[in-house]
């Protein structure tokens, strides 16, 4: 009976131990980041997807970090194409990572489109100038009206555009 009890206790302890999560071991992962031309990449961001920790490379492209087996790293730099590295080893290793240049596409500038837009702006500017000239020629009675809300006794010596005449002025009124 005692032997049966000891076997059951041993069996249960094995099950409990097997169900406990095993602590993952940190592994030192280090290396260098180079362009396709073997030029070291300085200040490249290396992001660990699991921890969201970000490290950067030094002037020789060197980096060092602690990883777990199964971690993924993304190498990112403004002038390079992002690259993802999957860490599957159980041993510390030094790697060389080569990253390609990022290609940027520039929009073609069409000279004809520029000329068309410039003509439209010039045409609109002329229309605005004509409208302003029409508004300036106001009857003398209206020109000296007081629209200064801060001083009742001062007449406006400048050009006055009455609020009532903001609409288009007829030709016979401007003469």
Contact map, one row per residue, 1 for C-alpha under 8 A:
1111100000000000000000000000000000000000000000000000000000000000000000000000000000000000000000000000000000000000000000000000000000000000000000000000000000000000000000000000000
1111110000000000000000000000000000000000000000000000000000000000000000000000000000000000000000000000000000000000000000000000000000000000000000000000000000000000000000000000000
1111111000000000000000000000000000000000000000000000000000000000000000000000000000000000000000000000000000000000000000000000000000000000000000000000000000000000000000000000000
1111111100000000000000000000000000000000000000000000000000000000000000000000000000000000000000000000000000000000000000000000000000000000000000000000000000000000000000000000000
1111111110000000000000000000000000000000000000000000000000000000000000000000000000000000000000000000000000000000000000000000000000000000000000000000000000000000000000000000000
0111111111000000000000000000000000000000000000000000000000000000000000000000000000000000000000000000000000000000000000000000000000000000000000000000000000000000000000000000000
0011111111100000000000000000000000000000000000000000000000000000000000000000000000000000000000000000000000000000000000000000000000000000000000000000000000000000000000000000000
0001111111110000000000000000000000000000000000000000000000000000000000000000000000000000000000000000000000000000000000000000000000000000000000000000000000000000000000000000000
0000111111111000000000000000000000000000000000000000000000000000000000000000000000000000000000000000000000000000000000000000000000000000000000000000000000000000000000000000000
0000011111111100000000000000000000000000000000000000000000000000000000000000000000000000000000000000000000000000000000000000000000000000000000000000000000000000000000000000000
0000001111111110000000000000000000000000000000000000000000000000000000000000000000000000000000000000000000000000000000000000000000000000000000000000000000000000000000000000000
0000000111111111000000000000000000000000000000000000000000000000000000000000000000000000000000000000000000000000000000000000000000000000000000000000000000000000000000000000000
0000000011111111100000000000000000000000000000000000000000000000000000000000000000000000000000000000000000000000000000000000000000000000000000000000000000000000000000000000000
0000000001111111110000000000000000000000000000000000000000000000000000000000000000000000000000000000000000000000000000000000000000000000000000000000000000000000000000000000000
0000000000111111111000000000000000000000000000000000000000000000000000000000000000000000000000000000000000000000000000000000000000000000000000000000000000000000000000000000000
0000000000011111111100000000000000000000000000000000000000000000000000000000000000000000000000000000000000000000000000000000000000000000000000000000000000000000000000000000000
0000000000001111111100000000000000000000000000000000000000000000000000000000000000000000000000000000000000000000000000000000000000000000000000000000000000000000000000000000000
0000000000000111111110000000000000000000000000000000000000000000000000000000000000000000000000000000000000000000000000000000000000000000000000000000000000000000000000000000000
0000000000000011111110000000000000000000000000000000000000000000000000000000000000000000000000000000000000000000000000000000000000000000000000000000000000000000000000000000000
0000000000000001111111000000000000000000000000000000000000000000000000000000000000000000000000000000000000000000000000000000000000000000000000000000000000000000000000000000000
0000000000000000011111100000000000000000000000000000000000000000000000000000000000000000000000000000000000000000000000000000000000000000000000000000000000000000000000000000000
0000000000000000000111110000000000000000000000000000000000000000000000000000000000000000000000000000000000000000000000000000000000000000000000000000000000000000000000000000000
0000000000000000000011111000000000000000000000000000000000000000000000000000000000000000000000000000000000000000000000000000000000000000000000000000000000000000000000000000000
0000000000000000000001111100000000000000000000000000000000000000000100000000000000000000000000000000000000000000000000000000000000000000000000000000000000000000000000000000000
0000000000000000000000111110000000000000000000000000000000000000000100000000000000000000000000000000000000000000000000000000000000000000000000000000000000000000000000000000000
0000000000000000000000011111000000000000000000000000000000000000011100000000000000000000000000000000000000000000000000000000000000000000000000000000000000000000000000000000000
0000000000000000000000001111100000000000000000000000000000000000011110000000000000000000011100000000000000000000000000000000000000000000000000000000000000000000000000000000000
0000000000000000000000000111110000000000000000000000000000000001111000000000000000000000001110000000000000000000000000000000000000000000000000000000000000000000000000000000000
0000000000000000000000000011111000000000000000000000000000000001111000000000000000000000000111000000000000000000000000000000000000000000000000000000000000000000000000000000000
0000000000000000000000000001111100000000000000000000000000000111100000000000000000000000000111100000000000000000000000000000000000000000000000000000000000000000000000000000000
0000000000000000000000000000111110000000000000000000000000000111000000000000000000000000000011111000000000000000000000000000000000000000000000000000000000000000000000000000000
0000000000000000000000000000011111000001000000000000000010011110000000000000000000000000000001111000000000000000000000000000000000000000000000000000000000000000000000000000000
0000000000000000000000000000001111100001100100000000000010001110000000000000000000000000000000011110000000000000000000000000000000000000000000000000000000000000000000000000000
0000000000000000000000000000000111111111100000000000000000001000000000000000000000000000000000011110000000000000000000000000000000000000000000000000000000000000000000000000000
0000000000000000000000000000000011111111100000000000000000000000000000000000000000000000000000000111100000000000000000000000000000000000000000000000000000000000000000000000000
0000000000000000000000000000000001111110000000000000000000000000000000000000000000000000000000000111100000000000000000000000000000000000000000000000000000000000000000000000000
0000000000000000000000000000000001111110000000000000000000000000000000000000000000000000000000000000000000000000000000000000000000000000000000000000000000000000000000000000000
0000000000000000000000000000000001111111000000000000000000000000000000000000000000000000000000000100000000000000000000000000000000000000000000000000000000000000000000000000000
0000000000000000000000000000000001111111100000000000000000000000000000000000000000000000000000000000000000000000000000000000000000000000000000000000000000000000000000000000000
0000000000000000000000000000000111100111110000000000000000111000000000000000000000000000000000000000000000000000000000000000000000000000000000000000000000000000000000000000000
0000000000000000000000000000000011100011111100000000000011111000000000000000000000000000000000000000000000000000000000000000000000000000000000000000000000000000000000000000000
0000000000000000000000000000000000000001111100000000000111111000000000000000000000000000000000000000000000000000000000000000000000000000000000000000000000000000000000000000000
0000000000000000000000000000000000000000111110000000000111101000000000000000100000000000000000000000000000000000000000000000000000000000000000000000000000000000000000000000000
0000000000000000000000000000000010000000111111000000000110001000000000000011100000000000000000000000000000000000000000000000000000000000000000000000000000000000000000000000000
0000000000000000000000000000000000000000001111100000011110000000000000000111100000000000000000000000000000000000000000000000000000000000000000000000000000000000000000000000000
0000000000000000000000000000000000000000000111110000011110000000000000001111000000000000000000000000000000000000000000000000000000000000000000000000000000000000000000000000000
0000000000000000000000000000000000000000000011111001111000000000000000001110000000000000000000000000000000000000000000000000000000000000000000000000000000000000000000000000000
0000000000000000000000000000000000000000000001111111110000000000000000111100000000000000000000000000000000000000000000000000000000000000000000000000000000000000000000000000000
0000000000000000000000000000000000000000000000111111100000000000000000111100000000000000000000000000000000000000000000000000000000000000000000000000000000000000000000000000000
0000000000000000000000000000000000000000000000011111000000000000000000110000000000000000000000000000000000000000000000000000000000000000000000000000000000000000000000000000000
0000000000000000000000000000000000000000000000011111100000000000000000000000000000000000000000000000000000000000000000000000000000000000000000000000000000000000000000000000000
0000000000000000000000000000000000000000000000111111110000000000000000000000000000000000000000000000000000000000000000000000000000000000000000000000000000000000000000000000000
0000000000000000000000000000000000000000000000111011111000000000000000000000000000000000000000000000000000000000000000000000000000000000000000000000000000000000000000000000000
0000000000000000000000000000000000000000000011110001111100000000000000000000000000000000000000000000000000000000000000000000000000000000000000000000000000000000000000000000000
0000000000000000000000000000000000000000000011100000111110000010100000000000000000000000000000000000000000000000000000000000000000000000000000000000000000000000000000000000000
0000000000000000000000000000000000000000011111000000011111000010000000000000000000000000000000000000000000000000000000000000000000000000000000000000000000000000000000000000000
0000000000000000000000000000000110000000111111000000001111111110000000000000000000000000000000000000000000000000000000000000000000000000000000000000000000000000000000000000000
0000000000000000000000000000000000000000111000000000000111111110000000000000000000000000000000000000000000000000000000000000000000000000000000000000000000000000000000000000000
0000000000000000000000000000000000000001111000000000000011111100000000000000000000000000000000000000000000000000000000000000000000000000000000000000000000000000000000000000000
0000000000000000000000000000000100000001110000000000000011111100000000000000000000000000000000000000000000000000000000000000000000000000000000000000000000000000000000000000000
0000000000000000000000000000000111000001111100000000000011111110000000000000000000000000000000000000000000000000000000000000000000000000000000000000000000000000000000000000000
0000000000000000000000000000011110000000000000000000000011111111000000000000000000000000000000000000000000000000000000000000000000000000000000000000000000000000000000000000000
0000000000000000000000000000011110000000000000000000001111001111100000000000000000000000000000000000000000000000000000000000000000000000000000000000000000000000000000000000000
0000000000000000000000000001111000000000000000000000000000000111110000000000000000000000000000000000000000000000000000000000000000000000000000000000000000000000000000000000000
0000000000000000000000000001110000000000000000000000001000000011111000000000000000000000000000000000000000000000000000000000000000000000000000000000000000000000000000000000000
0000000000000000000000000111100000000000000000000000000000000001111100000000000000000000000000000000000000000000000000000000000000000000000000000000000000000000000000000000000
0000000000000000000000000111100000000000000000000000000000000000111110100000000000000010000000000000000000000000000000000000000000000000000000000000000000000000000000000000000
0000000000000000000000011110000000000000000000000000000000000000011111100000000000000010000000000000000000000000000000000000000000000000000000000000000000000000000000000000000
0000000000000000000000000010000000000000000000000000000000000000001111100000000000000011110000000000000000000000000000000000000000000000000000000000000000000000000000000000000
0000000000000000000000000000000000000000000000000000000000000000000111110000000000000111000000000000000000000000000000000000000000000000000000000000000000000000000000000000000
0000000000000000000000000000000000000000000000011100000000000000001111111000000000000111000000000000000000000000000000000000000000000000000000000000000000000000000000000000000
0000000000000000000000000000000000000000000000011100000000000000000001111100000000011110000000000000000000000000000000000000000000000000000000000000000000000000000000000000000
0000000000000000000000000000000000000000000001111000000000000000000000111110000000011110000000000000000000000000000000000000000000000000000000000000000000000000000000000000000
0000000000000000000000000000000000000000000011111000000000000000000000011111000001111000000000000000000000000000000000000000000000000000000000000000000000000000000000000000000
0000000000000000000000000000000000000000000111100000000000000000000000001111100001111000000000000000000000000000000000000000000000000000000000000000000000000000000000000000000
0000000000000000000000000000000000000000000111000000000000000000000000000111110111100000000000000000000000000000000000000000000000000000000000000000000000000000000000000000000
0000000000000000000000000000000000000000001110000000000000000000000000000011111111000000000000000000000000000000000000000000000000000000000000000000000000000000000000000000000
0000000000000000000000000000000000000000000000000000000000000000000000000001111110000000000000000000010000000000000000000000000000000000000000000000000000000000000000000000000
0000000000000000000000000000000000000000000000000000000000000000000000000000111110000000000000000000110000000000000000000000000000000000000000000000000000000000000000000000000
0000000000000000000000000000000000000000000000000000000000000000000000000001111111000000000000000011110000000000000000000000000000000000000000000000000000000000000000000000000
0000000000000000000000000000000000000000000000000000000000000000000000000001111111100000000000000011111000000000000000000000000000000000000000000000000000000000000000000000000
0000000000000000000000000000000000000000000000000000000000000000000000000111100111110000000000000010000000000000000000000000000000000000000000000000000000000000000000000000000
0000000000000000000000000000000000000000000000000000000000000000000000000111000011111000000000000010000000000000000000000000000000000000000000000000000000000000000000000000000
0000000000000000000000000000000000000000000000000000000000000000000000011110000001111100000000000000000000000000000000000000000000000000000000000000000000000000000000000000000
0000000000000000000000000000000000000000000000000000000000000000000000011110000000111110000000000000000000000000000000000000000000000000000000000000000000000000000000000000000
0000000000000000000000000000000000000000000000000000000000000000000001111000000000011111000000000000000000000000000000000000000000000000000000000000000000000000000000000000000
0000000000000000000000000000000000000000000000000000000000000000001111111000000000001111100000000000000000000000000000000000000000000000000000000000000000000000000000000000000
0000000000000000000000000000000000000000000000000000000000000000000011100000000000000111110000000000000000000000000000000000000000000000000000000000000000000000000000000000000
0000000000000000000000000000000000000000000000000000000000000000000010000000000000000011111100000000000000000000000000000000000000000000000000000000000000000000000000000000000
0000000000000000000000000010000000000000000000000000000000000000000010000000000000000001111100000000000000000000000000000000000000000000000000000000000000000000000000000000000
0000000000000000000000000011000000000000000000000000000000000000000000000000000000000000111110000000000000000000000000000000000000000000000000000000000000000000000000000000000
0000000000000000000000000011110000000000000000000000000000000000000000000000000000000000111111000000000000000000000000000000000000000000000000000000000000000000000000000000000
0000000000000000000000000001111000000000000000000000000000000000000000000000000000000000001111100000000000000000000000000000000000000000000000000000000000000000000000000000000
0000000000000000000000000000111100000000000000000000000000000000000000000000000000000000000111110000000000000000000000000000000000000000000000000000000000000000000000000000000
0000000000000000000000000000011100000000000000000000000000000000000000000000000000000000000011111000000000000000000000000000000000000000000000000000000000000000000000000000000
0000000000000000000000000000001111000000000000000000000000000000000000000000000000000000000001111100000000000000000000000000000000000000000000000000000000000000000000000000000
0000000000000000000000000000001111000000000000000000000000000000000000000000000000000000000000111110000000000000000000000000000000000000000000000000000000000000000000000000000
0000000000000000000000000000000011110100000000000000000000000000000000000000000000000000000000011111000000000000000000000000000000000000000000000000000000000000000000000000000
0000000000000000000000000000000011110000000000000000000000000000000000000000000111100000000000001111100000000000000000000000000000000000000000000000000000000000000000000000000
0000000000000000000000000000000000110000000000000000000000000000000000000000000110000000000000000111110000000000000000000000000000000000000000000000000000000000000000000000000
0000000000000000000000000000000000110000000000000000000000000000000000000000001110000000000000000011111000000000000000000000000000000000000000000000000000000000000000000000000
0000000000000000000000000000000000000000000000000000000000000000000000000000011110000000000000000001111100000000000000000000000000000000000000000000000000000000000000000000000
0000000000000000000000000000000000000000000000000000000000000000000000000000000010000000000000000000111110000000000000000000000000000000000000000000000000000000000000000000000
0000000000000000000000000000000000000000000000000000000000000000000000000000000000000000000000000000011111000000000000000000000000000000000000000000000000000000000000000000000
0000000000000000000000000000000000000000000000000000000000000000000000000000000000000000000000000000001111100000000000000000000000000000000000000000000000000000000000000000000
0000000000000000000000000000000000000000000000000000000000000000000000000000000000000000000000000000000111110000000000000000000000000000000000000000000000000000000000000000000
0000000000000000000000000000000000000000000000000000000000000000000000000000000000000000000000000000000011111000000000000000000000000000000000000000000000000000000000000000000
0000000000000000000000000000000000000000000000000000000000000000000000000000000000000000000000000000000001111100000000000000000000000000000000000000000000000000000000000000000
0000000000000000000000000000000000000000000000000000000000000000000000000000000000000000000000000000000000111110000000000000000000000000000000000000000000000000000000000000000
0000000000000000000000000000000000000000000000000000000000000000000000000000000000000000000000000000000000011111110000000000000000000000000000000000000000000000000000000000000
0000000000000000000000000000000000000000000000000000000000000000000000000000000000000000000000000000000000001111111000000000000000000000000000000000000000000000000000000000000
0000000000000000000000000000000000000000000000000000000000000000000000000000000000000000000000000000000000000111111100000000000000000000000000000000000000000000000000000000000
0000000000000000000000000000000000000000000000000000000000000000000000000000000000000000000000000000000000000111111110000000000000000000000000000000000000000000000000000000000
0000000000000000000000000000000000000000000000000000000000000000000000000000000000000000000000000000000000000111111111000000000000000000000000000000000000000000000000000000000
0000000000000000000000000000000000000000000000000000000000000000000000000000000000000000000000000000000000000011111111100000000000000000000000000000000000000000000000000000000
0000000000000000000000000000000000000000000000000000000000000000000000000000000000000000000000000000000000000001111111110000000000000000000000000000000000000000000000000000000
0000000000000000000000000000000000000000000000000000000000000000000000000000000000000000000000000000000000000000111111111000000000000000000000000000000000000000000000000000000
0000000000000000000000000000000000000000000000000000000000000000000000000000000000000000000000000000000000000000011111111100000000000000000000000000000000000000000000000000000
0000000000000000000000000000000000000000000000000000000000000000000000000000000000000000000000000000000000000000001111111110000000000000000000000000000000000000000000000000000
0000000000000000000000000000000000000000000000000000000000000000000000000000000000000000000000000000000000000000000111111111000000000000000000000000000000000000000000000000000
0000000000000000000000000000000000000000000000000000000000000000000000000000000000000000000000000000000000000000000011111111100000000000000000000000000000000000000000000000000
0000000000000000000000000000000000000000000000000000000000000000000000000000000000000000000000000000000000000000000001111111110000000000000000000000000000000000000000000000000
0000000000000000000000000000000000000000000000000000000000000000000000000000000000000000000000000000000000000000000000111111111000000000000000000000000000000000000000000000000
0000000000000000000000000000000000000000000000000000000000000000000000000000000000000000000000000000000000000000000000011111111100000000000000000000000000000000000000000000000
0000000000000000000000000000000000000000000000000000000000000000000000000000000000000000000000000000000000000000000000001111111110000000000000000000000000000000000000000000000
0000000000000000000000000000000000000000000000000000000000000000000000000000000000000000000000000000000000000000000000000111111111000000000000000000000000000000000000000000000
0000000000000000000000000000000000000000000000000000000000000000000000000000000000000000000000000000000000000000000000000011111111100000000000000000000000000000000000000000000
0000000000000000000000000000000000000000000000000000000000000000000000000000000000000000000000000000000000000000000000000001111111110000000000000000000000000000000000000000000
0000000000000000000000000000000000000000000000000000000000000000000000000000000000000000000000000000000000000000000000000000111111111000000000000000000000000000000000000000000
0000000000000000000000000000000000000000000000000000000000000000000000000000000000000000000000000000000000000000000000000000011111111100000000000000000000000000000000000000000
0000000000000000000000000000000000000000000000000000000000000000000000000000000000000000000000000000000000000000000000000000001111111110000000000000000000000000000000010000000
0000000000000000000000000000000000000000000000000000000000000000000000000000000000000000000000000000000000000000000000000000000111111111000000000000000000000000000000000000000
0000000000000000000000000000000000000000000000000000000000000000000000000000000000000000000000000000000000000000000000000000000011111111100000000000000000000000000000000000000
0000000000000000000000000000000000000000000000000000000000000000000000000000000000000000000000000000000000000000000000000000000001111111100000000000000000000000000000001000010
0000000000000000000000000000000000000000000000000000000000000000000000000000000000000000000000000000000000000000000000000000000000111111110000000000000000000000100011001000000
0000000000000000000000000000000000000000000000000000000000000000000000000000000000000000000000000000000000000000000000000000000000011111110000000000000000000011100000000000000
0000000000000000000000000000000000000000000000000000000000000000000000000000000000000000000000000000000000000000000000000000000000001111111000000000000000000000000000000000011
0000000000000000000000000000000000000000000000000000000000000000000000000000000000000000000000000000000000000000000000000000000000000011111101100000000000000001100000000000110
0000000000000000000000000000000000000000000000000000000000000000000000000000000000000000000000000000000000000000000000000000000000000000111111100000000000000000000000000000010
0000000000000000000000000000000000000000000000000000000000000000000000000000000000000000000000000000000000000000000000000000000000000000011111110000000000000000000000000000000
0000000000000000000000000000000000000000000000000000000000000000000000000000000000000000000000000000000000000000000000000000000000000000001111111000000000000000000000000000000
0000000000000000000000000000000000000000000000000000000000000000000000000000000000000000000000000000000000000000000000000000000000000000011111111000000000000001010000000000000
0000000000000000000000000000000000000000000000000000000000000000000000000000000000000000000000000000000000000000000000000000000000000000011111111000000000010111100000000000000
0000000000000000000000000000000000000000000000000000000000000000000000000000000000000000000000000000000000000000000000000000000000000000000111111100000000111001000000000000000
0000000000000000000000000000000000000000000000000000000000000000000000000000000000000000000000000000000000000000000000000000000000000000000011111110000000110001000000000000000
0000000000000000000000000000000000000000000000000000000000000000000000000000000000000000000000000000000000000000000000000000000000000000000000011111000111110000000000000000000
0000000000000000000000000000000000000000000000000000000000000000000000000000000000000000000000000000000000000000000000000000000000000000000000001111100000110000000000000000000
0000000000000000000000000000000000000000000000000000000000000000000000000000000000000000000000000000000000000000000000000000000000000000000000000111111101110000000000000000000
0000000000000000000000000000000000000000000000000000000000000000000000000000000000000000000000000000000000000000000000000000000000000000000000000011111100000000000000000000000
0000000000000000000000000000000000000000000000000000000000000000000000000000000000000000000000000000000000000000000000000000000000000000000000000001111100000000000000000000000
0000000000000000000000000000000000000000000000000000000000000000000000000000000000000000000000000000000000000000000000000000000000000000000000000001111111000000000000000000000
0000000000000000000000000000000000000000000000000000000000000000000000000000000000000000000000000000000000000000000000000000000000000000000000000101111111000000000000000000000
0000000000000000000000000000000000000000000000000000000000000000000000000000000000000000000000000000000000000000000000000000000000000000000000000100001111100000000000000000000
0000000000000000000000000000000000000000000000000000000000000000000000000000000000000000000000000000000000000000000000000000000000000000000000000101001111110000000000000000000
0000000000000000000000000000000000000000000000000000000000000000000000000000000000000000000000000000000000000000000000000000000000000000000000011111000011111000000000000000000
0000000000000000000000000000000000000000000000000000000000000000000000000000000000000000000000000000000000000000000000000000000000000000000000111111000001111111000000000000000
0000000000000000000000000000000000000000000000000000000000000000000000000000000000000000000000000000000000000000000000000000000000000000000000010000000000111110000000000000000
0000000000000000000000000000000000000000000000000000000000000000000000000000000000000000000000000000000000000000000000000000000000000000000000100000000000011111000000000000000
0000000000000000000000000000000000000000000000000000000000000000000000000000000000000000000000000000000000000000000000000000000000000001000000100000000000011111100000000000000
0000000000000000000000000000000000000000000000000000000000000000000000000000000000000000000000000000000000000000000000000000000000000001010001111000000000010111110000000000000
0000000000000000000000000000000000000000000000000000000000000000000000000000000000000000000000000000000000000000000000000000000000000011010000100000000000000011111011000000000
0000000000000000000000000000000000000000000000000000000000000000000000000000000000000000000000000000000000000000000000000000000000000000000001000000000000000001111111000000000
0000000000000000000000000000000000000000000000000000000000000000000000000000000000000000000000000000000000000000000000000000000000000000000000000000000000000000111111000000000
0000000000000000000000000000000000000000000000000000000000000000000000000000000000000000000000000000000000000000000000000000000000000000000000000000000000000000011111100000000
0000000000000000000000000000000000000000000000000000000000000000000000000000000000000000000000000000000000000000000000000000000000000010000000000000000000000000111111111000000
0000000000000000000000000000000000000000000000000000000000000000000000000000000000000000000000000000000000000000000000000000000000000010000000000000000000000000111111110000000
0000000000000000000000000000000000000000000000000000000000000000000000000000000000000000000000000000000000000000000000000000000000000000000000000000000000000000000111111000000
0000000000000000000000000000000000000000000000000000000000000000000000000000000000000000000000000000000000000000000000000000000000100000000000000000000000000000000011111100000
0000000000000000000000000000000000000000000000000000000000000000000000000000000000000000000000000000000000000000000000000000000000000110000000000000000000000000000010111110110
0000000000000000000000000000000000000000000000000000000000000000000000000000000000000000000000000000000000000000000000000000000000000000000000000000000000000000000000011111110
0000000000000000000000000000000000000000000000000000000000000000000000000000000000000000000000000000000000000000000000000000000000000000000000000000000000000000000000001111111
0000000000000000000000000000000000000000000000000000000000000000000000000000000000000000000000000000000000000000000000000000000000000000000000000000000000000000000000000111111
0000000000000000000000000000000000000000000000000000000000000000000000000000000000000000000000000000000000000000000000000000000000000000010000000000000000000000000000001111111
0000000000000000000000000000000000000000000000000000000000000000000000000000000000000000000000000000000000000000000000000000000000000100111000000000000000000000000000001111111
0000000000000000000000000000000000000000000000000000000000000000000000000000000000000000000000000000000000000000000000000000000000000000100000000000000000000000000000000011111
